[in-house]
Amino acid sequence: MTVYIDLLFFLNLVVVYCILSLTARLSGAAAGFLRQLGGAAAGALFSFVIFLPTLPLPLEWGIRLLLSALIILCAFGFGGGRRFLRLWLTFYAVSFLYAGLMLAVWFLFHPAGMTVHNGVVYFQLSPLLLLGGTAAAYGVIRLGRRLIRRPAPAGRRERVEIRLGDKKAVLTALVDTGHSLTDIL
């Protein structure tokens, strides 16, 4: 099978970016788009180990541990040992979920054009299909968010005036008693 380096990089960039975004959401950590993109680029560069001969397992895991720490540092910064460890463990939990999904696809369907080597998954896809699929997934996610998000009831808005010294700001606020909280899912 022929592995295209640009497709390999782009596919892994998207996957690692999604893993970092989910890590940020689950851990409550703030990370800007460019920081997450930098972390994703570091992860995508690691995918080039697919071109190396099979690595001994201890060496492969040592490289993975160091690189994952670098990815977390790029995407979220350090911010203290406990925060870093929480982000690192969340990153691994999300990565293991993704890896489990890819393993299930591999074992159940044996898709043509899917290769796994040195722990890196590669799909032989046309760039047009990859871009179209990414755009379609983005559209489905955006539509899902719009459908799930409920507008606030009209009668639950109040005018609020905030004063600080001689300065004043007038805002419209939503009244929230806390009794109507629901899980969006």
N, C-alpha and C positions, 0 to 999 in steps of 0.2 A: 504494500500500500504506500502511496505517495503522501507525505505529510507536508503541507504548505505552511511555512513559518509564519506568514502574515495572518493566515486563518487561525492557526494555533494560538498566536498572540491575542488576536481580537476576541476569539471565543473565550479564552481564559480571562481576559480583561473584564468581559461582561460578567462571567460567572463569579469571579473574586469580588467585583464591585457589588454584585447582588448579595453575596455572603457578608461583606462588610456593612452594607445597608441594613440587612437584617440583624447583624450583630449590634449595630448602633441602636436600632429600635428596641431590641430585647433587653439591652443593658441600660438604656436610657442615656447613653453617652452622645454628646454632640460632636459631629464631625462634618466639616464642610465638604462640598462636592469635590474640590480640587485635592483636598487631603485624602479623601476616599479613593479618588482616581489614582493618586500617587501610590497608595497602598495596593490597589488593584494592579497597577503596572508592575510593581515589584513581584506580586504573585504570578502575573502573566509571564514575566521573565523566567520564573522558576519552571514553567511548563517546558522549557527547552531541554530539561533533563530527559525528555522522551527520546532525544537523539543519542544519548549516552548508552553504553552497554548496561546491562542490568546491574544495579548497584547492590552491594551487600546491605541487608536490612538495617543493621545498626547505623551505617553511614547515611542511608536514605532518611531514617528517622531523625538523626542528628541534624542533617541539613534542613529537614522540615521544621524542626523545633526552632532553629535559629532564624529561618526565613519567616516563619509565622510571627515571631517576636518582632522582626523588622517590619512586616506588614502592619502589625498593630501600632508600632511606633510611628510609621509613616501616616497612617490613617487617623490616629487618635492622640498622638503624643504620649508622653509618659504619665504625668499627673499623679504619681505616687504608686507605690508597690501594690497596694490592695486594688486600686482602680485598674492598673495594668493586668494583674492576675485575673480579675473579673472579666475584663475584655478578652483576654487571651483564652480563658476557659469558654466563654460564650462563643468566640470565634471558632474554637474547636468543636463545640456542640453543633453549631450550624453547619460546619464543614463535614462533620460525620453524618449528619442528616442528608446532605447533598450526596456524599460518597455512597451512602446506603441506597439512595434512590438510583444512582448510576449503576451500582452493582446489581440491583434488582432488574433494571432494564437490560443489562448485559446478560444475566443468567436466564431471564424469562424469555427474552425476545431475540437474542443474538443478532442485533441489527447489523445489516451490511454497512460498512463504512465506519464502524465504531472500533477504535483501538484503545487498549489500556496497556501502558508500559511505564515502568518506574513510578506507578501511582498516578500517572497523568492520563486523563481521558481525552481522546481526540475523535471528533466526528468529521467524516469526509462530506462536507456540505459545500454547495456552491455559494459564493459570497452573496449572490442575489437572494437565495433562500434564507441565508443567515440574517441578512438585513431585513428582509420581509418578515421573517418570524419574530425578530426582535421588535420591529414596529408593531406587529399584530399583538404581541404580548403586552407591550406598553399600552396600546389602545384598550385592550381588555381590562388591564389593571385600572386605568383611568376611569373607564366606564363603570367598573365595579365600585370604585370609591364614590363616584357620583350617585350611584343607586343606593349605596349603604348610608351615605351621609344624609341626615335628616335636617331640614331647616328648623330653626327655633320657632316655637309658637309665637304668633304676632302679639298676643296679649302679655307676653312675658318680658317685654323690653321697657326699660325706664331711662329717663334722662338723669345723668349724674353730673354734678358739678364738683370739681376738685379745685381747692384753693391752697396755695402755698405762698405765704406772705402776701404780696400785692398781685401775684399772678393767678390767673384762673383759666381752667380748661373745662369745656362742656363736652361730654361724651354720651353715647347711647350704650347702655349696658344690658346684658341679659340677667334676669332675676333667676337665681339658682338656689333652691331650698335644699338641694341634696337628696330630696325624696324621690326624684324622678330619674335618678341615674340608672342607666342600663348599658349592658355590654352591646356594642354595635354588631357583634357576630351572633 
